[in-house]
């Protein structure tokens, strides 16, 4: 790195400080490090050393990392502050980050320090660069305001709502209002614009919706009754695709308008013709890019024919108002007229979008000002009439369905192509049955002279045949329709219905109001309701939601928008029994694109959920047993090794005895772990345990532990209780650095209360709520963080509780409450 990095290190441990400084010096080419241990030295270094980055230990005798963080923030919030500590819980780390720390690094993962420093130094440079950009932006803003102030034309800036955020002096002069009166006002509510408020409102909304900038004219009346014509041009202000505002340029064009008034008079006759002609008229100008046209005027006929309003479409492009025209040859022909100046002959096309559908005839020419005048006629009725006539002229010869005609004697008078094909198929030898049935039905129609219909099958085809007598003409018409696909669809529906009826899950179909129209057999078998009780009942009245109306509301909100909804419900059967129900509700969309029904697929998951919970509990218990076994055996082996080392140096047999005793305890622990697993699984197998025996064993192996009170008490536990006291003693020694530990036993009603008090350093208030969590540890002890977790798990398995209190004047006290066996009577032996 080119520039020198000034690092301020706050660390009370010399060994750790030297390791950190060695890492920094080896990774940064230019690094100046200042190491401080005290609050005073740290405060002075902030002012004199002016660090680029601060590294601070979290736990220090005089003050902690949070104090150092607050002092760093007061000095300069742009200086990265990193916590370096031996251990830190996720909750405490989150609190540090929340209060302003940039990052944290564990000492046991010191390899992450240099990358963390480089990352946060880079982040610091980016934030400083951002500050400089902000400063430059403010300068640019000042220059912009200067230009705006000197402009001769009125300038107005609007926000997303159309409210005025800025005006210049020229605009204030036009409106005779000052900045304070205008700021925050809706642009179209300016008093001078009251007569055109709605027009201005629409204009501004189109700009805010991303419309192209365009120019409009506006008449205003001044307080002295004089009138002015204003020209307003607006455009969106954006930067990096982010909306900044709408800028309006307002210019007084009264004199120019007066010069053009005579021209307007000469156009009166044109206007009369324009608004009375029976064709729709569109006046167009070429749009930027020369691929579209902007609508500048339309007549009343066009408004009625195409269901639009003049003030709504003027200023928009053809493709915006009539999106389906894009890609049609009409657009290409209009562009050709604009390029060549040639007249476009009438051209008929079919137009369809969400608003219009029908045939239009287009005719266009170019004016001397290179505008395009397009005449449009609605020829839908003419085209439809022509089509109907054309179809009738071809019927029945081109009808794809069979059509035949018989006289009243049964003689064939006419058959179209499809009819002849049908007769040929019926007359084939392999269709003898169909041929016989055909003749029989025709004979019935001829003899009774009435209309009949029947189904006829041949060559895998099913036809619906209608015989219609025409009395006035003395003949019969025969019409046939292919029903094969419909029959196949009906068979598929029947198969689907059968599979739903036999489905192992519950299925119910309701209308959009929630009234049940169908329920399969499984639904009735699970709920206990009969078909008569289910059909036409409200789904809320058959126990599916069982008064869970908030979930019913959630379901309705989802499916009415076309989405699928899935949830687990507690449902109730007809007999009052409840069951856990996994439900999926989906909307049914009909051919019109509308929701017609809701389908619910439900499954009783009560039993499977119970099995899952039992499996989960079993796995958790096994994990806990494994942790207890590994944790306690590790502690026992460490104690054995320690006793053997002392024996090797001193030769005292008492240490061999101690090692042997601990080994016996490890063997007993492995033997008792099965009983403990059973206790944690179902709370059974608790036995009366003599507390005096447990505490005597504890004292024999820890002669410095003092036991007080009446210990001759039977409590409900098992032999694992000794491990609880071992873990508490070890916690006081390793974490609290205690020199004296006292165990006191008291009776409290039907409970036995045991306190384990030490004179150690205590437990900080801010971490007490976490000390019984699995894996939590604090300080640089190198411990696994399982000891106190095991204590809580075992005590709660006994039906007791454990908590922590202060030990006055110094240290900490662990409180345990266990059930007394002598207060349980015979129940504890059952």
C-alpha positions in Angstrom: 0.0 0.0 0.0 1.5 3.4 -1.0 0.3 5.6 1.9 1.3 5.1 5.5 -1.5 3.5 7.6 -1.7 4.8 11.1 -3.0 2.1 13.4 -4.1 2.8 17.0 -4.1 -0.5 19.0 -6.0 -0.7 22.4 -4.9 -3.9 24.2 -4.0 -4.6 27.9 -2.4 -8.0 27.1 1.2 -7.5 26.0 1.5 -10.9 24.4 -1.6 -10.4 22.2 -0.5 -6.8 21.3 2.9 -8.0 20.1 1.3 -10.7 17.9 -1.2 -8.2 16.4 1.6 -5.6 15.7 3.7 -8.3 14.1 0.8 -9.3 11.8 0.2 -5.7 10.8 3.9 -4.9 10.1 4.3 -8.0 8.0 1.2 -7.2 5.8 1.3 -3.4 5.3 4.4 -1.9 3.6 4.0 1.3 5.4 2.4 1.1 8.8 2.7 3.3 11.9 1.4 1.6 15.0 0.6 3.1 18.4 -0.2 0.7 21.3 -2.0 2.0 24.3 -3.3 0.2 27.4 -5.2 2.8 29.4 -8.2 5.2 28.9 -6.0 8.3 29.3 -3.4 7.1 26.8 -6.2 6.1 24.3 -7.9 9.6 24.6 -4.6 11.4 24.1 -3.7 9.2 21.1 -6.9 10.0 19.3 -6.0 13.7 19.2 -2.2 13.5 18.7 -1.7 10.3 16.7 -4.8 10.9 14.4 -5.3 7.2 13.5 -6.5 5.8 10.2 -8.0 2.8 11.9 -8.6 1.7 15.5 -8.3 -1.9 16.9 -9.6 -2.5 20.4 -9.8 -5.4 22.8 -13.4 -5.9 24.1 -12.7 -7.0 27.8 -10.1 -4.8 29.6 -9.7 -4.1 33.4 -10.2 -0.4 33.2 -12.7 0.0 30.4 -14.2 -2.2 27.7 -14.5 -2.1 23.9 -17.9 -0.3 24.0 -16.4 2.6 26.0 -13.5 2.8 23.4 -16.1 2.8 20.6 -18.0 5.8 22.0 -14.7 7.8 22.4 -13.8 6.9 18.8 -17.2 8.0 17.5 -16.9 11.3 19.3 -13.4 11.8 17.7 -14.4 10.9 14.1 -17.1 8.5 12.8 -15.3 8.0 9.5 -12.4 6.2 11.3 -12.9 2.4 11.1 -13.3 0.8 14.6 -12.7 -3.0 14.9 -13.3 -5.1 18.0 -10.6 -7.8 18.7 -11.5 -10.3 21.4 -10.9 -13.8 22.7 -14.6 -14.6 22.6 -17.8 -12.8 21.7 -21.4 -14.1 21.4 -23.4 -13.3 18.3 -25.8 -11.1 20.4 -22.9 -9.0 21.9 -21.3 -8.8 18.5 -24.6 -7.6 17.0 -24.9 -5.0 19.8 -21.3 -3.7 19.0 -22.1 -3.4 15.3 -25.4 -1.7 16.1 -23.6 0.9 18.3 -21.1 1.8 15.5 -18.3 -0.8 15.4 -17.3 -1.5 11.8 -16.3 -5.2 12.3 -15.1 -7.7 14.9 -12.3 -10.4 14.8 -11.8 -13.3 17.2 -8.2 -13.7 18.5 -8.4 -17.4 17.8 -9.0 -16.5 14.2 -6.3 -13.8 13.9 -5.8 -14.6 10.2 -9.0 -12.6 9.5 -7.6 -9.4 11.0 -5.6 -8.2 7.9 -8.4 -8.8 5.4 -10.8 -7.1 7.8 -8.5 -4.1 8.1 -8.0 -3.8 4.3 -11.8 -4.2 3.7 -12.7 -1.5 6.2 -9.9 0.9 5.1 -11.3 0.5 1.5 -14.8 1.2 2.8 -13.5 4.3 4.6 -12.0 5.6 1.4 -15.3 5.0 -0.4 -17.2 6.9 2.3 -14.8 9.8 2.1 -15.1 9.8 -1.7 -18.9 9.9 -1.2 -18.6 12.8 1.1 -16.6 14.7 -1.5 -19.2 13.9 -4.1 -21.9 15.3 -1.8 -19.8 18.4 -1.4 -19.3 18.8 -5.2 -23.1 18.2 -5.6 -23.8 21.1 -3.3 -21.5 23.3 -5.3 -23.2 22.3 -8.5 -26.6 23.0 -6.9 -25.4 26.5 -5.9 -24.3 27.2 -9.5 -27.6 25.8 -10.9 -29.6 28.1 -8.6 -27.5 31.0 -9.8 -28.3 30.3 -13.4 -32.0 29.7 -12.6 -32.2 33.0 -10.7 -30.8 35.0 -13.7 -33.0 33.3 -16.3 -35.6 35.5 -18.2 -38.1 32.7 -18.5 -40.0 31.3 -15.6 -38.7 28.0 -14.2 -40.6 25.7 -11.8 -39.6 22.4 -10.4 -42.2 19.9 -9.2 -42.0 16.7 -7.0 -43.7 13.4 -7.7 -47.0 14.7 -6.3 -46.9 17.8 -8.6 -46.1 20.1 -5.7 -43.8 23.1 -6.3 -40.3 22.6 -4.8 -38.5 25.6 -6.5 -39.3 28.7 -8.5 -37.1 31.4 -10.0 -37.8 35.2 -9.8 -39.1 35.3 -13.4 -41.9 32.9 -12.6 -42.7 34.7 -9.4 -43.1 37.9 -11.5 -45.4 36.1 -13.9 -47.7 34.9 -11.1 -47.3 37.9 -8.7 -46.6 35.4 -5.9 -43.4 35.0 -3.8 -41.4 31.8 -3.1 -43.0 31.2 0.3 -46.5 31.4 -1.1 -45.7 29.0 -4.0 -43.6 26.4 -2.3 -45.5 23.2 -1.5 -48.5 24.3 -3.6 -49.9 22.0 -6.3 -48.9 23.6 -9.7 -52.4 23.5 -11.1 -53.8 25.1 -7.9 -51.9 28.4 -8.5 -54.7 31.1 -8.3 -53.8 32.6 -11.7 -54.4 29.1 -13.3 -57.7 28.4 -11.7 -59.7 28.4 -14.9 -57.4 25.7 -16.4 -56.7 23.7 -13.3 -58.0 20.3 -14.7 -56.1 20.7 -18.0 -52.9 21.5 -16.1 -53.4 18.6 -13.7 -53.7 16.1 -16.6 -50.7 17.6 -18.3 -48.6 17.3 -15.1 -49.7 13.8 -14.4 -48.7 12.7 -17.9 -45.3 14.2 -17.4 -45.0 12.5 -14.0 -46.0 9.1 -15.6 -43.0 9.3 -17.9 -44.6 11.0 -20.9 -42.4 12.8 -23.4 -41.9 16.5 -22.9 -44.3 18.7 -24.9 -45.4 22.3 -25.1 -48.9 23.7 -24.1 -50.4 27.2 -24.1 -52.3 28.7 -21.2 -54.4 31.9 -20.8 -54.1 33.7 -17.4 -55.8 36.9 -16.1 -53.8 39.3 -13.9 -55.2 41.2 -10.9 -55.4 44.4 -13.1 -57.8 42.3 -15.5 -55.1 42.2 -18.3 -54.6 38.8 -19.9 -51.5 37.0 -21.0 -50.8 33.8 -23.0 -48.2 31.5 -21.5 -46.3 28.8 -23.2 -45.4 25.9 -20.9 -42.8 23.2 -21.7 -42.1 20.4 -19.3 -39.7 17.5 -19.0 -38.6 14.9 -16.5 -35.3 15.4 -14.6 -33.6 12.0 -14.0 -30.2 10.9 -13.0 -29.0 7.3 -13.1 -32.7 6.3 -13.8 -33.7 8.0 -10.5 -36.5 10.6 -10.5 -35.3 14.1 -9.5 -38.4 16.2 -10.4 -40.3 17.8 -13.3 -38.9 21.0 -14.7 -41.4 23.4 -16.3 -40.2 26.3 -18.5 -42.8 29.1 -18.6 -42.7 31.8 -21.3 -45.0 34.8 -22.0 -46.0 34.6 -25.7 -48.8 37.1 -25.7 -47.3 39.2 -28.5 -46.6 36.3 -30.7 -50.1 35.0 -30.2 -51.6 38.3 -31.3 -49.6 38.1 -34.5 -51.0 34.7 -35.2 -54.7 35.6 -34.4 -55.4 36.7 -38.0 -54.2 33.3 -39.2 -56.6 31.7 -36.7 -59.5 33.6 -38.2 -58.7 32.3 -41.6 -58.9 28.7 -40.3 -62.5 29.0 -38.9 -64.0 27.6 -42.0 -61.5 24.7 -41.9 -62.5 24.1 -38.2 -66.2 23.9 -39.1 -65.5 21.3 -41.8 -63.1 19.5 -39.5 -65.7 19.0 -36.8 -68.7 18.2 -39.1 -67.1 15.7 -41.5 -68.5 12.1 -41.0 -65.0 10.5 -41.1 -62.7 10.6 -38.1 -59.8 13.0 -38.7 -56.4 12.8 -37.0 -53.7 15.4 -37.5 -50.3 14.0 -37.0 -46.7 15.2 -36.6 -43.6 13.0 -37.0 -42.2 11.9 -33.6 -38.5 12.0 -32.7 -36.7 9.1 -34.2 -39.1 9.2 -37.2 -40.7 5.8 -36.4 -44.0 7.1 -34.9 -46.4 10.1 -35.0 -47.6 12.5 -32.4 -51.3 13.3 -32.4 -51.8 17.0 -32.5 -55.6 17.2 -33.2 -58.7 15.0 -33.7 -62.3 15.9 -34.6 -65.5 15.0 -32.8 -66.2 12.0 -35.1 -62.9 10.5 -34.1 -63.7 11.0 -30.4 -67.0 9.1 -30.7 -65.8 6.4 -33.1 -62.7 5.4 -31.1 -64.0 6.2 -27.6 -61.3 8.8 -26.7 -61.1 12.4 -25.6 -59.2 15.1 -27.5 -57.4 16.5 -24.5 -56.4 13.0 -23.4 -54.7 11.9 -26.6 -53.2 15.1 -28.0 -49.5 15.1 -27.4 -49.3 11.3 -27.2 -48.0 9.1 -30.0 -50.2 6.8 -32.2 -48.6 3.7 -30.6 -49.4 4.9 -27.1 -53.1 5.5 -27.9 -53.5 2.6 -30.3 -50.8 0.0 -29.3 -52.0 -2.7 -31.7 -51.2 -0.5 -34.7 -47.4 -1.2 -34.1 -46.3 -3.8 -36.7 -49.4 -3.2 -39.0 -48.8 -2.1 -42.5 -50.9 1.1 -41.7 -47.9 2.5 -39.8 -45.5 1.8 -42.7 -47.9 3.5 -45.1 -48.2 6.6 -43.0 -44.4 6.8 -42.7 -44.2 6.4 -46.5 -46.7 9.3 -47.0 -44.5 11.5 -44.7 -41.3 10.6 -46.6 -42.7 10.8 -50.2 -45.6 13.2 -49.9 -47.8 10.8 -51.8 -51.5 10.2 -50.9 -52.3 7.0 -49.1 -55.4 5.3 -50.8 -58.1 3.9 -48.6 -56.9 0.7 -46.8 -59.1 -1.6 -44.8 -57.6 -3.4 -41.7 -58.9 -5.2 -38.7 -57.9 -3.5 -35.4 -58.1 -5.1 -31.9 -56.9 -4.0 -28.5 -58.3 -3.9 -24.9 -60.6 -1.0 -25.8 -61.5 -1.4 -29.5 -62.3 -4.2 -31.9 -63.4 -3.7 -35.5 -62.6 -2.9 -39.1 -61.2 0.6 -40.0 -60.6 2.2 -43.3 -57.5 4.6 -43.4 -56.9 7.4 -46.0 -54.0 9.9 -45.5 -52.3 12.8 -47.2 -49.5 15.3 -46.3 -50.0 19.1 -45.8 -47.6 21.9 -46.9 -46.4 22.0 -43.2 -45.5 18.3 -43.5 -48.3 17.3 -41.2 -50.2 14.1 -41.9 -54.0 14.3 -42.1 -55.5 10.8 -41.7 -59.2 10.1 -42.4 -60.6 7.0 -40.6 -63.9 5.3 -41.1 -65.5 2.5 -39.1 -66.4 -0.1 -41.7 -67.0 -2.9 -39.2 -70.7 -3.3 -40.0 -70.1 -3.3 -43.7 -67.4 -6.0 -43.5 -69.4 -8.2 -41.1 -72.5 -8.0 -43.4 -70.3 -8.8 -46.4 -68.8 -11.8 -44.5 -72.2 -13.1 -43.6 -73.4 -12.9 -47.2 -70.3 -14.6 -48.4 -70.7 -17.4 -45.9 -74.4 -17.9 -46.8 -73.5 -18.1 -50.4 -71.1 -20.9 -49.7 -73.4 -22.8 -47.3 -73.9 -25.7 -47.3 -71.3 -26.8 -49.8 -68.3 -25.6 -47.8 -69.8 -26.5 -44.4 -67.3 -28.9 -42.7 -70.3 -30.7 -41.1 -72.5 -33.1 -43.0 -75.7 -31.6 -44.5 -78.3 -33.7 -46.4 -81.8 -33.3 -47.8 -84.5 -36.0 -48.3 -87.9 -35.8 -49.8 -90.9 -37.1 -47.8 -90.5 -40.5 -49.6 -86.9 -40.9 -48.3 -85.2 -40.1 -51.6 -81.9 -38.2 -51.4 -82.2 -34.7 -52.9 -78.9 -33.2 -51.8 -75.7 -34.0 -49.8 -72.7 -31.8 -49.4 -69.1 -33.2 -49.4 -69.1 -34.0 -45.7 -72.5 -35.6 -45.9 -71.5 -37.8 -48.8 -68.4 -38.9 -46.8 -70.6 -39.8 -43.9 -73.0 -41.9 -46.0 -70.0 -43.7 -47.5 -68.7 -44.6 -44.1 -72.1 -45.8 -42.9 -72.6 -48.0 -46.0 -69.4 -50.0 -45.5 -69.7 -53.7 -44.6 -67.9 -53.4 -41.2 -70.5 -50.9 -40.0 -73.6 -53.1 -40.5 -75.0 -52.2 -37.1 -74.6 -48.4 -37.7 -76.2 -48.8 -41.1 -79.3 -50.5 -39.6 -79.6 -47.9 -36.8 -79.3 -45.1 -39.4 -82.2 -46.5 -41.5 -84.4 -47.1 -38.5 -84.1 -43.6 -37.2 -84.7 -42.0 -40.6 -87.8 -44.2 -41.1 -89.2 -42.9 -37.7 -88.6 -39.3 -38.8 -90.3 -39.8 -42.2 -93.3 -41.7 -40.8 -94.0 -39.4 -37.9 -93.0 -36.2 -39.7 -91.3 -34.8 -36.6 -87.9 -33.5 -35.5 -85.7 -36.1 -33.9 -82.1 -36.3 -32.9 -79.8 -39.3 -32.2 -76.2 -40.3 -31.9 -74.5 -42.4 -34.5 -71.1 -44.2 -34.2 -68.9 -45.4 -37.0 -65.2 -45.8 -37.6 -64.3 -44.4 -34.2 -66.4 -41.3 -34.9 -69.5 -40.3 -32.9 -71.9 -37.9 -34.7 -75.0 -36.2 -33.3 -77.7 -36.3 -36.1 -80.7 -34.0 -36.3 -83.6 -34.6 -38.7 -85.6 -31.5 -39.2 -88.9 -31.5 -41.3 -89.6 -28.5 -43.5 -93.5 -28.8 -43.9 -93.9 -26.0 -46.4 -91.3 -27.4 -48.8 -92.2 -31.1 -48.2 -88.7 -32.2 -47.5 -86.4 -33.0 -44.6 -83.0 -31.5 -43.8 -80.4 -33.6 -41.9 -77.7 -31.9 -40.0 -74.8 -33.8 -38.3 -72.2 -32.7 -35.8 -68.9 -34.5 -34.9 -69.2 -35.2 -31.1 -66.1 -37.5 -30.9 -63.9 -35.0 -29.0 -66.7 -34.1 -26.6 -67.3 -37.8 -25.9 -63.6 -38.3 -25.2 -63.6 -35.2 -22.9 -66.6 -36.6 -21.0 -64.8 -39.9 -20.5 -61.7 -38.1 -19.2 -63.8 -36.1 -16.8 -65.4 -39.3 -15.6 -61.9 -40.9 -15.0 -60.7 -37.8 -13.2 -63.8 -37.7 -11.0 -63.3 -41.4 -10.1 -59.6 -40.8 -9.2 -60.6 -37.8 -7.0 -63.3 -39.9 -5.3 -60.7 -42.7 -4.5 -57.9 -40.2 -3.6 -56.2 -40.8 -0.2 -56.4 -37.1 0.5 -59.5 -34.9 1.1 -60.8 -32.9 -1.8 -63.5 -30.3 -1.7 -64.7 -27.8 -4.3 -66.7 -24.6 -3.5 -68.1 -21.7 -5.4 -66.6 -18.2 -5.0 -68.8 -17.6 -1.9 -67.4 -20.6 -0.1 -70.5 -22.9 -0.6 -69.4 -26.5 -1.0 -70.3 -28.1 -4.4 -68.3 -31.3 -4.2 -66.5 -33.4 -1.5 -64.8 -36.8 -2.1 -65.2 -39.9 0.1 -62.0 -39.2 2.0 -63.3 -35.8 3.1 -66.4 -37.3 4.5 -64.5 -40.2 6.1 -62.1 -37.9 8.0 -64.6 -35.2 9.0 -67.5 -37.5 9.8 -70.0 -35.5 7.9 -72.4 -37.1 5.4 -72.8 -36.0 1.8 -76.1 -34.3 2.6 -74.5 -32.3 5.4 -71.6 -31.2 3.2 -73.1 -30.2 -0.1 -74.3 -26.6 -0.1 -72.8 -26.0 3.3 -70.4 -23.1 3.9 -66.9 -24.4 4.2 -66.5 -22.4 7.4 -69.4 -24.4 9.0 -67.9 -27.9 8.6 -64.9 -27.4 11.0 -62.1 -27.0 8.4 -61.0 -23.6 9.8 -62.4 -24.2 13.3 -62.8 -20.5 14.2 -59.4 -19.6 12.7 -61.0 -16.7 10.8 -57.7 -14.9 10.4 -56.4 -17.8 8.3 -59.7 -17.9 6.4 -59.2 -14.2 5.6 -55.6 -14.9 4.4 -56.8 -17.7 2.2 -59.5 -15.5 0.6 -57.1 -12.7 0.1 -54.7 -15.0 -1.8 -57.0 -17.0 -4.0 -59.2 -14.1 -5.1 -56.1 -12.7 -6.8 -55.5 -16.0 -8.6 -52.7 -17.2 -6.3 -52.4 -20.6 -4.5 -52.6 -20.7 -0.7 -51.0 -23.3 1.5 -51.1 -23.6 5.3 -51.4 -26.0 8.3 -54.7 -25.7 10.2 -56.2 -27.1 13.3 -59.5 -28.6 12.0 -62.4 -30.1 13.9 -64.4 -33.2 13.0 -68.2 -33.5 13.4 -67.7 -35.4 16.7 -65.6 -32.5 18.1 -62.2 -34.2 17.8 -59.5 -32.0 16.3 -56.8 -33.0 13.7 -53.8 -31.2 12.1 -54.7 -30.5 8.5 -52.3 -29.5 5.7 -54.4 -27.6 3.2 -53.7 -26.3 -0.3 -56.4 -24.1 -1.9 -56.3 -23.1 -5.6 -58.6 -21.0 -7.8 -60.3 -22.4 -10.9 -60.1 -20.1 -13.9 -62.9 -20.5 -16.5 -62.6 -19.8 -20.3 -63.4 -16.2 -19.7 -60.4 -15.8 -17.5 -62.6 -15.4 -14.4 -62.4 -17.3 -11.1 -65.4 -19.7 -11.0 -64.5 -22.1 -8.1 -62.0 -22.9 -5.4 -60.4 -26.4 -5.0 -59.1 -27.4 -1.6 -56.8 -30.4 -1.2 -56.3 -31.4 2.4 -54.5 -34.1 4.3 -54.8 -35.2 8.0 -51.1 -35.0 9.2 -51.8 -35.5 12.9 -50.1 -38.8 13.2 -47.2 -38.0 10.8 -46.6 -34.8 12.7 -46.5 -36.6 16.0 -44.0 -39.1 14.7 -41.8 -36.3 13.3 -41.9 -34.5 16.7 -40.9 -37.7 18.5 -38.0 -38.3 16.1 -36.8 -34.7 16.5 -36.9 -35.0 20.3 -35.1 -38.3 20.1 -32.3 -36.8 17.9 -32.0 -33.8 20.2 -31.7 -36.0 23.3 -29.0 -38.2 21.6 -27.1 -35.0 20.7 -27.3 -33.8 24.3 -26.1 -37.2 25.7 -23.2 -37.2 23.3 -22.2 -33.7 24.3 -22.5 -34.5 28.0 -20.4 -37.6 27.6 -17.7 -35.9 25.5 -17.6 -32.8 27.7 -17.5 -34.6 31.1 -15.1 -37.3 30.0 -12.7 -34.7 28.6 -12.8 -32.8 31.9 -12.2 -36.1 33.9 -9.3 -37.0 31.7 -7.8 -33.6 32.1 -8.1 -33.9 35.9 -6.5 -37.4 35.8 -3.5 -36.1 33.7 -3.1 -33.2 36.1 -3.0 -35.5 39.1 -0.5 -37.9 37.4 1.8 -35.0 36.6 1.8 -33.8 40.2 2.4 -37.4 41.4 5.3 -37.7 39.0 6.9 -34.6 40.5 5.9 -35.1 44.2 5.5 -38.8 44.6 2.5 -38.3 46.8 0.1 -41.3 46.7 -2.9 -39.1 47.4 -2.7 -37.9 43.8 -2.8 -41.5 42.5 -5.8 -42.0 44.6 -7.4 -39.0 43.2 -6.7 -40.1 39.6 -8.1 -43.5 40.4 -11.3 -42.0 41.9 -11.8 -39.8 38.8 -11.4 -42.8 36.5 -14.0 -44.7 38.5 -16.3 -41.7 38.1 -15.8 -41.8 34.3 -16.8 -45.4 34.2 -19.9 -44.7 36.3 -20.7 -41.8 34.0 -20.7 -44.0 30.9 -22.9 -46.5 32.8 -25.3 -43.9 34.0 -25.6 -42.0 30.6 -28.3 -44.5 29.5 -30.5 -43.7 32.5 -30.0 -40.0 31.9 -31.1 -40.3 28.3 -34.3 -42.0 29.4 -34.9 -39.3 31.9 -34.5 -36.5 29.3 -36.7 -38.3 26.8 -39.8 -38.8 29.0 -39.1 -37.6 32.5 -39.2 -41.2 33.9 -36.7 -43.2 35.8 -36.0 -40.5 38.4 -34.9 -42.0 41.7 -34.4 -40.8 45.3 -30.8 -39.6 45.5 -29.2 -38.9 48.9 -27.8 -35.4 48.5 -25.3 -36.0 51.4 -23.6 -38.8 49.4 -23.3 -36.6 46.3 -21.8 -33.7 48.2 -19.5 -35.9 50.2 -18.0 -37.3 47.0 -17.7 -33.7 45.7 -15.8 -32.7 48.8 -13.5 -35.7 48.8 -12.3 -34.7 45.3 -12.4 -31.0 45.9 -11.1 -30.5 49.5 -11.2 -26.7 49.1 -15.0 -26.7 48.6 -16.9 -26.0 51.8 -20.4 -27.7 52.3 -22.9 -26.2 54.7 -26.5 -26.9 55.8 -28.5 -30.0 56.3 -27.4 -32.3 53.4 -29.3 -35.4 54.6 -32.1 -34.9 52.1 -33.5 -37.1 49.4 -34.1 -35.4 46.0 -35.6 -36.7 42.8 -32.6 -37.1 40.4 -30.1 -39.6 39.3 -26.3 -40.1 39.5 -25.7 -37.5 36.8 -26.4 -34.9 39.5 -22.7 -35.1 40.5 -21.7 -33.9 37.0 -23.9 -30.8 37.6 -21.8 -29.8 40.7 -18.5 -30.7 38.9 -19.4 -28.3 36.0 -20.4 -25.5 38.4 -17.1 -25.9 40.4 -15.1 -26.0 37.2 -16.9 -22.8 35.9 -16.1 -20.9 39.1 -12.4 -21.9 38.9 -11.8 -21.5 35.2 -14.0 -18.5 34.5 -14.3 -16.8 37.8 -10.7 -17.5 39.1 -12.3 -18.3 42.4 -10.2 -19.2 45.5 -13.1 -20.2 47.8 -16.3 -22.1 46.9 -19.2 -22.7 49.3 -22.1 -25.1 48.7 -25.1 -24.4 51.0 -28.3 -26.6 51.3 -31.7 -25.3 52.4 -35.2 -26.6 52.5 -38.0 -24.5 51.0 -41.4 -26.3 51.4 -41.4 -29.3 49.0 -38.2 -28.1 47.4 -34.5 -28.4 48.2 -32.6 -25.2 47.4 -28.8 -25.5 46.8 -26.5 -22.6 46.3 -22.9 -22.8 44.9 -21.2 -19.5 45.7 -17.7 -18.3 44.9 -15.5 -15.3 45.5 -14.3 -15.0 41.9 -14.6 -12.2 39.3 -18.3 -12.8 38.8 -20.3 -12.8 35.5 -21.0 -9.5 33.7 -24.6 -8.4 33.8 -24.8 -8.1 30.0 -24.0 -11.8 29.3 -25.9 -13.5 32.2 -29.0 -14.2 30.1 -26.8 -16.2 27.6 -24.6 -18.3 30.0 -26.8 -21.3 29.9 -27.0 -21.3 26.1 -25.3 -24.1 24.2 -21.8 -23.2 23.1 -21.8 -19.8 24.8 -18.5 -18.8 26.5 -16.9 -15.5 27.5 -13.3 -14.6 28.3 -10.2 -16.3 27.0 -10.6 -19.6 28.9 -10.4 -22.0 25.9 -13.5 -23.8 27.3 -16.1 -25.4 25.0 -19.1 -23.5 26.4 -21.0 -26.7 27.1 -20.7 -27.0 30.9 -23.5 -24.6 32.0 -25.7 -25.8 29.1 -25.4 -29.4 30.5 -26.2 -28.1 34.0 -29.5 -26.4 32.8 -30.5 -29.4 30.6 -30.0 -32.0 33.4 -31.7 -29.8 36.1 -34.7 -29.1 33.9 -34.9 -32.8 33.1 -35.3 -33.4 36.8 -38.2 -31.0 36.9 -36.1 -28.4 38.7 -34.6 -25.0 37.7 -31.3 -23.2 37.9 -30.4 -19.5 37.8 -27.5 -17.1 38.7 -27.3 -14.3 41.3 -24.6 -11.9 42.7 -22.5 -13.1 45.7 -22.1 -10.1 48.0 -19.5 -8.7 48.2 -17.7 -10.5 45.4 -18.3 -13.3 43.0 -21.3 -15.2 41.8 -23.9 -17.7 43.2 -25.6 -20.4 41.1 -29.0 -21.3 42.6 -30.5 -24.8 42.1 -34.0 -26.0 43.1 -34.9 -29.7 43.1 -38.0 -31.6 44.2 -37.6 -33.4 47.5 -38.4 -37.1 47.4 -39.9 -37.2 50.9 -42.5 -34.6 49.8 -43.6 -36.7 46.9 -45.0 -39.6 49.0 -45.3 -42.9 47.2 -45.8 -41.1 43.8 -42.0 -41.0 43.2 -41.8 -44.8 43.4 -44.6 -45.5 40.9 
